[in-house]
Amino acid sequence: MSSDAATSTTATGARQAAGWASAIAWPLASFAVLLLAWQILVPMAGIPEYILPVPSAFFERLWLDRADILRHTLVTANEIVLGFLMAAVISIPLGYLIVSVKLLEKAIYPVIVFFQLVPKIAIAPLFVVWFGFGLFPKVLLTFLLCFFPTLVASMTGFRALDERVLYLTRSMGASAWQTFRYVRVPAALTYIFSGLKVSAVFAATGAIVGEFVGANAGLGYLLLRGTSFLDMPLIFACLVALSAVGILFSYLVDWLEALLMPWQRKT
């Protein structure tokens, strides 16, 4: 029996490894085909490099300026992570409170929606005036862009649980904490991670917009510098670095989802 269990565990691990390899290999193959077509078709179309450089040009620039680009990438990545985590830590518990206390839903949620309708890009210069050119304005703008999608997803997830399940847990003597820990949270996680995945995309936008408005470091600052000198290879090298950060961050969210939802992973 133990050998059968070991064989089943090995087979499961092999299937998971194959799934992760496939998830990585297919996007890499797609990008390789796209870059190859770009490399061939742009010169054939006679497009000059100062308008659209070929991949070999901006990848070469990415390698030559790797130390400087890495330094600015780490600044932007720090802003993305801090703003995203702040949004997750605040919006998920707040979503549960709004769903649980009807008075909060009537009093607070309309105010949140009202402030969400204010364009974040329009108020970004105000953050620079109020908080300066440091880290906080970028993190705050990233937080504001990530907050609402995570909040709405959390509220949807905590509402999705059938009330009859709650009656059943109470009739079986479960405490409020046990109901929250073992019933409410697992039922809401699918929705919460859907919101987190959307927020992960918005996080990079918030950090870059904040750097556009006022910064002396980060990929947004480097993009502005490249635009000022019409340095197209540098601009595209920065876009590649930003895309790499976004892809890595997205995979981290997927990994966290698989870690916290093993029942979803098994299916």
N, C-alpha and C positions, 0 to 999 in steps of 0.2 A: 504493500500500500504506500509506503514511504517513497519507493522508487517511482510509482505512478504520480505521486504528488510532486516530486522533484521534476519529473518530465513535463508535467502540466505547467509548473512554474517557469521552466526554461522556455517552453513553447510560447507562453504568454509574454515573457520578456523579449523573445525574438520578434514576436509580432509587433510589440510596442516599438522596439528599435527600428524595425522595418517601416513602421508608420511614420516615425520622426524623420527617418532618412528620406522617405518619399516626400514628406512635407517640405523638406529643405531642398531636395534635388530638383523637383519640378519648377519651383520659382527661379532657381539658379539657371536652369536650362532656358527658361523663358527670357530672362534678362540677357543671357548670352546671345540668343538669337536676335533680340532687339538691338543690342549693341553692335553686333556684327552687321546687321542691315544698315544701321546708322553709319557705321564706319565706311561702308561701301557706297551707299546711295548719296550721301552729302557731297562728296567730291564729284560724283557723276552729275549731280544737279548743278554744279558750279557755285554752290553757296560759299561765300567767303568765311574765313575763320572768325572774323570780328563780329559776325552775326550768329553763326552756329558752328562751334568747334566740333571736331570729330572726337569720339571717345578716347582715342589714344592720346590726344593733346591734353585733355583735362585729367586723365588718369596719370599722365606723366607729371602734370603740375601737382596733383594730389600727392605723389610720391616725393617730389622735390621739396615741397613745402609741408611735409608731413608733420614736422614738429610744431610749426606755427598753427596749422589747421587742427591738430590734435588738442592743442592748448585751448583754442577757441571752442572746439567741440565739447570739451569737458565742462566749460562754463555753461554752454547751452543745455547740455545734458543735466547738469545740476539744477538749473532752473526748471526744466521739465519734470524731473523727479519730485522736487520739493512742492511744486504747484499741484501736481497730480495727487501726491500723497495727502496734501492738505485737503484737497477736494474730497477724496475718499473718506478720510477720517471724520470730516464734518458732515458730509451729505448723507452717508449711509445711516448713522444714528438719527440724524434729523428726519430722514424719510420714515424711519420706524416710529418716531415720536409723533409726526404729523398724522400717520395712519392710525396710531393708537389713541390719540387725543383729538376728538373731532373739533374741539374749540380751536386748537392750533391750526387745523386745516382750514377753518373758516377765517381765522385772523391773520395767519402768517403766509400761507401759500399764495394768496393773491398778491401780497407785497413782493414775494420772491419772483413771481411771474412778471410783475411790473418792472422790477429792476433788470430782469433777464432781457426784456424788450429793448433796453438801452444798448445801442451798439458799443461793444467793448473796444473796438478800434478807435471810436470817437473819443472815448474817455481816457485812452492810453496817455495822451499828452498831459492830462491832469495828474496822473500818477507820478509823472516825472517832476511836475511842479511841486507836488505835495511831499514826495518821498525821495527825490533826487535821482541820481543816475546809478545807484547801487543795485544790489541783488533783489531787494524787496519788491520794487515795482514790477519786475518781470515775473516773479513768483506769484504776485497778486493777480496779474492779468491772466496767467496760466490757470490759477485757481478758479477765477471767475468763468473761464471758458469750459472748464471741466466740471464745475459744480452742478449746473442744472441737469445735464444728461444723466449724471450719476444719481442725483436726487430723484428724478422722475422714474428711473429704472428701479431704484430701491423702493419707492412707494408702490410701484406696480407689483414688484415681487412680494412685498409684505401683504398686499391686498389679495394676491392670487390664491392664498391658502383657503381651502374650503372651511367654512365655519363649523361644519359638522366634525371635522378633525379636531378642532379645539374643544368642542363639547366632549368628544371621546377622551381626549387627554385629561380633561378635568374630572370626568367620571372615573378614570382609572387612578386618580390621586396624584397626578403630576403637578409639580410646583410651577410657578410662573417662570422661573429660571430654566427648569427642565423643558418646558414647552417652547421657550424661546430658543434654547440651545439645540435641541434635538428635532424640533418640528418647524418653527418659523424660519430660522436662518437657512437650513438646507433647502427648504421650499423656495426661498427667495434668491438663492445664490445664482441660479441661471439668469434671472433678470438683472441682478446686480452686475454680473460680469459682462452682460450685454452693454450696459451703460458704461462700464469701465473701458471696454474696447472702443466705444465711440469717443470717450474722453481722452484716451491715449492718442487718438488722431488729433484732437483739438489742442492737446498740450503743447505739441511742437509749434503749432500756429501761434499760440499765446506767447511763447518765449521769443519767437522770431519777431513778432510785431512789437513786443516790448523793447527788443534790441534795436529795431528800426527807429523807434521814437527817440531813444536816448540811451547810449551805451558806449563803453570803451573797450568791450571785449565780447566775445561770442560770435557765432556764425552769422547772425543778423548784421552785426557790425562789420564783419569781414565781407559779407555780400554788398553792403553799401560802399565799402572801400573799393571793391572790384568794379562796381557800377560806375563809380566816379572816374575811374581810369579806363573804362571800357575793357577791362581785363576779363574777357569771356572765359578763358580756361580756369581762372580763379573762381569765377562765379559758379561754373558747373562743378568744380571740385568741391565747393562748399555745399552745393545741392546734393552731391553724392554722399558727403559726410552726414548731412542732415537726414537724408533718407536712411542711411545705415543706422543712425540713432533711433529713428522712428520704427524701423523694422525690428531692431533688437528689443526695444521697449514693448512692441506688440507681442513678440514671442515670450517675453517675460510675463506679460499678463496671461497669455495662453498657458504657460507653464504653471502659474499660480492657480489658474482655474482647474487644471488637471490635478494639482496637488490637493486642493481643498474639496474637489468633487470627484472622488475615486469612482463613485457609481456611474458618473457620466463617462469617465475614461474607459470603463469596462465595456460600455456599450459601443 
